[in-house]
Amino acid sequence: MAITVNENQRRDQVTIMTDLLENMQESRRLTHILYRSNMSYTQLVKYLNSMLELGFIEEQMIPFRCFKIKENGIIFMNLMRKNGADIKNGADIKNGSDIKNGADIKNRYVTQNGE
């Protein structure tokens, strides 16, 4: 996984989540994700819990504890690859209107797909 970091610039939350999702396309143990993510254990657990709540990843216990991307995570990751800069800048891709509190990807996905 290539970590998307510009010189002298920190990754934002969306970039970190996208990088983590790219890393979990195959089942990965927590330790492997930690090594590849370039962040502390505490930060990683925070992001994993958030992505579990959003339904982007799933935790598997058999044959060992690992994490894997789910369909919602794939959709989010692909959306960020295509339109990440627009979303980070507050543009609503579908309607052209501004998103005042950032992009709520999960709610937009559910609304667009009627789930």
N, C-alpha and C positions, 0 to 999 in steps of 0.2 A: 504494500500500500504506500502510495506517495502521499506524504503529509502536505497539505496545501497551506503553506506559510510563505508570505512575502518577507523580505528582509525588514527588520525593525517593525514588524506588525504582528499583533496577536490574532489568533483565530477567533472568530465569533462563534456563538453557540450553534448556529445552523451549519457552519463549516465543520465544526467538531462532530456534530451528529452525522453529517453526510460521510465524513471520513470513517467514523466508527461503523456505519452501515456497510460501507464498501468493504471494510475489514471482516464483516460477519456474513458474507455471502455464503461461506461454508461455515459449518459449526466450529466455533473457536472456544477454547477454555479461557477463563478470566485472565489467567497469567499471560497467555499469548496476546490477548487484546491489549492488556496493559503495556506490554513491551512495544507493541506496534503503534500505540496511540500517542506516546510521548506526553503522558500526563500522570498525575499522582493517582494512587489507589482511591483516595477519597473523591477526587473529581470524577474518575471513571465510574465509580459506583453510583454517584449522583446522576450521571448521564444515562447509565444503563437503567436505573429505576424510572427515569423520565420516559425513556423509549419503551420500556415495558408497559407503562401506564397508557401511552399513546397507541400501543399495539403495533409498533414498528418491528419489535423483535420478540422472540420467545426464548424462554429458558428451558433447557432440556436437562434431565437428570440421568438418563440412561444412554450410553454406558458410563458416562461421567458428566459432571456439571459443565454445561457449555451454553453458548448463546448463538442464535441463528436469526437471520433476517426473515421477516414475514412479508406478505403481499403488500400491506400498507407501507412498510419500510422501503420496499422496492419502488413503489409509486413515488414516495417522498424523495428518495435518492435520485430517481430519474428526473423529477420535477426540478430539483436543485441543480442538477447538471445542466439542464436546458435553460432554466430561467432564474437561476440563483441570484444573479446580480440585480435583476428587476425586483425580485421579492425582497431582498435585503434593503433595497432603496425605498420600499413601501408601495410599489406599483401593483395593483391587482390585475393580473394577466387577463383574466376572463372579461371583466367589465371595464377595465381602464380606470377604475376609481382608486382612490388612495385607501390604504389599510392603515388606520391610525395607530393601532397598537401592535403592529407587526403582522406577519402572515400566519393565520391560524389554519395550517395545512390540513389538519385532521378534519375540522368542521367543513372546510371547502370540499374536501374529497368526499365526505359523506353526503353533502348536499348535491354535488354534481352527479354522483353515481346512484343516488336515491336509496342509499342503505340506511 
